[in-house]
Amino acid sequence: MYKWHAPAQASAGIAAAAAISRANGASRGQIMELQRAMLDILGIDGDHMPQEDADKVCPLVHHFAPGLYAREILLPAGSVVVGKIHRHAHINTISRGRVTVATEFGTEELVGPCTFVSTPGTKRVVVAHEDTIWTTYHPTEENDLGLIEQQVIAPTFEAYEQERLKWHG
């Protein structure tokens, strides 16, 4: 996740996300451009915010059960988040809060409580209008977060598309 929460940054991020929203969604390129702009403003040279920094802005809680990992994140009101690319369909629950979500498939407002299934290959821009608790659920026997991320997250759209072609021909 790429998170933005300082007030000036949040205002700029909300403006950028709003521009994407008016277009009824965002292309993969627009989402990647927003992510790069957010990282540039934060002074981050790499392609993602270090997890320890991200956790300070949007705290995570990890839950493990036999065969299942759940990742719960608190998105503070005013935060703008660009999510990662998930390899597989998975269940999401918004326990509370209100967000606007833009993807290449369109833009929608989600209000908790709600539960939905994510489409594989989706990368989201999320604007939190209220403090929001969002949980994703992933089938795995792993307890190591690094290994879970390797299983669940595609590093790029190109990598995702190559994997998809390998799986589906």
C-alpha positions in Angstrom: 0.0 0.0 0.0 1.0 3.5 -0.6 -0.4 5.9 1.9 -0.7 9.6 2.1 -2.0 11.4 5.1 -0.3 14.7 5.9 -3.0 17.4 5.5 -1.5 19.1 2.4 -0.6 15.8 0.9 -4.1 14.4 1.6 -5.7 17.5 -0.1 -3.5 17.0 -3.2 -4.2 13.2 -3.1 -7.9 13.7 -2.8 -7.8 16.2 -5.7 -6.0 13.6 -7.8 -8.3 10.8 -6.8 -11.3 13.1 -7.5 -10.0 13.7 -11.0 -9.7 10.0 -11.5 -13.2 9.5 -10.1 -14.7 12.0 -12.5 -13.5 9.8 -15.3 -15.5 6.9 -13.9 -12.4 4.9 -12.9 -8.7 5.1 -13.6 -6.5 3.4 -16.1 -3.7 1.3 -14.8 -1.3 4.1 -16.1 -3.2 6.8 -14.1 -3.1 4.7 -10.9 0.7 4.1 -11.3 1.2 7.8 -12.0 -0.6 8.8 -8.8 1.4 6.2 -6.9 4.6 7.7 -8.2 3.6 11.2 -7.5 2.7 10.3 -3.9 6.0 8.6 -3.4 7.9 11.6 -4.9 6.1 14.0 -2.6 7.1 11.8 0.3 10.7 11.7 -0.9 10.7 7.9 -1.4 13.0 6.8 -4.3 11.7 3.2 -4.5 8.5 1.8 -5.8 6.8 1.5 -2.4 6.6 3.0 1.1 8.6 1.0 3.7 6.0 -1.1 5.6 7.1 0.3 9.0 6.4 3.9 7.8 3.1 2.8 6.3 2.0 1.1 9.5 2.4 4.4 11.4 -0.2 6.1 9.1 -2.5 3.2 8.5 -2.0 0.6 11.3 -2.4 -3.1 10.4 -3.6 -6.0 12.4 -2.8 -9.6 11.2 -5.1 -12.5 12.0 -4.3 -16.1 11.4 -6.6 -19.2 11.5 -6.0 -22.6 10.0 -5.9 -22.1 6.2 -6.7 -18.4 6.4 -4.9 -15.1 6.8 -6.8 -11.8 7.3 -5.2 -8.4 7.0 -7.1 -5.6 8.8 -6.1 -2.0 8.1 -7.3 1.3 9.6 -7.6 4.0 7.0 -7.9 7.4 8.8 -10.3 9.9 7.4 -8.6 12.0 4.8 -6.0 9.4 3.8 -5.4 8.4 0.2 -4.2 4.9 -0.4 -3.0 3.2 -3.6 -3.2 -0.5 -3.0 -1.2 -3.4 -4.3 -2.1 -5.8 -7.2 -3.7 -8.9 -5.9 -3.1 -12.2 -7.8 -6.3 -13.9 -6.9 -10.0 -13.1 -6.1 -10.5 -12.6 -2.4 -13.1 -11.4 0.1 -13.0 -7.9 1.5 -15.0 -6.6 4.4 -15.4 -2.9 5.3 -16.5 -3.1 9.0 -17.0 0.6 9.3 -16.4 3.8 7.5 -16.9 5.4 4.0 -14.5 5.4 1.1 -14.4 6.2 -2.6 -12.6 3.5 -4.6 -11.3 4.0 -8.2 -10.0 1.1 -10.3 -9.7 0.5 -14.0 -13.3 -1.0 -13.8 -14.9 2.2 -12.4 -15.4 4.3 -9.3 -17.7 3.5 -6.4 -18.5 4.7 -2.9 -18.4 1.9 -0.3 -19.9 2.3 3.1 -19.4 -0.1 6.0 -20.5 -2.6 6.9 -20.2 -4.3 3.5 -18.5 -7.4 2.1 -17.5 -8.0 -1.5 -15.2 -10.1 -3.7 -12.2 -8.4 -5.4 -11.4 -9.2 -9.0 -7.9 -10.6 -9.6 -5.4 -8.1 -10.9 -7.1 -5.1 -9.3 -5.2 -2.1 -8.0 -7.2 0.5 -6.2 -7.0 4.2 -5.3 -8.9 4.6 -2.1 -9.9 7.9 -0.5 -11.1 7.5 3.1 -13.9 10.0 3.9 -14.3 8.6 7.4 -12.1 6.4 9.6 -12.4 3.0 7.9 -11.6 -0.5 8.9 -11.0 -2.7 5.8 -10.1 -6.4 6.0 -8.9 -8.7 3.2 -9.0 -12.5 3.6 -6.6 -14.9 1.8 -6.4 -18.7 1.9 -3.0 -19.8 2.9 -1.3 -22.1 5.4 1.6 -19.6 5.8 2.2 -17.5 8.9 5.2 -15.6 7.5 4.0 -12.2 6.2 6.8 -12.0 3.6 5.8 -15.4 2.1 2.1 -14.5 2.2 2.8 -11.3 0.3 4.8 -13.3 -2.3 1.7 -15.6 -2.7 -0.9 -12.9 -2.8 0.7 -9.8 -4.4 1.9 -9.4 -8.0 4.8 -6.9 -8.1 3.7 -5.3 -11.3 0.8 -5.4 -13.8 3.2 -6.9 -16.3 4.1 -9.8 -13.9 0.4 -10.3 -13.2 -0.5 -10.5 -16.9 2.4 -13.0 -17.5 1.1 -15.2 -14.6 -2.5 -14.9 -15.9 -1.5 -16.0 -19.3 0.5 -19.0 -17.8 -2.6 -20.0 -15.7 -5.2 -19.5 -18.4 -3.3 -19.9 -21.7 
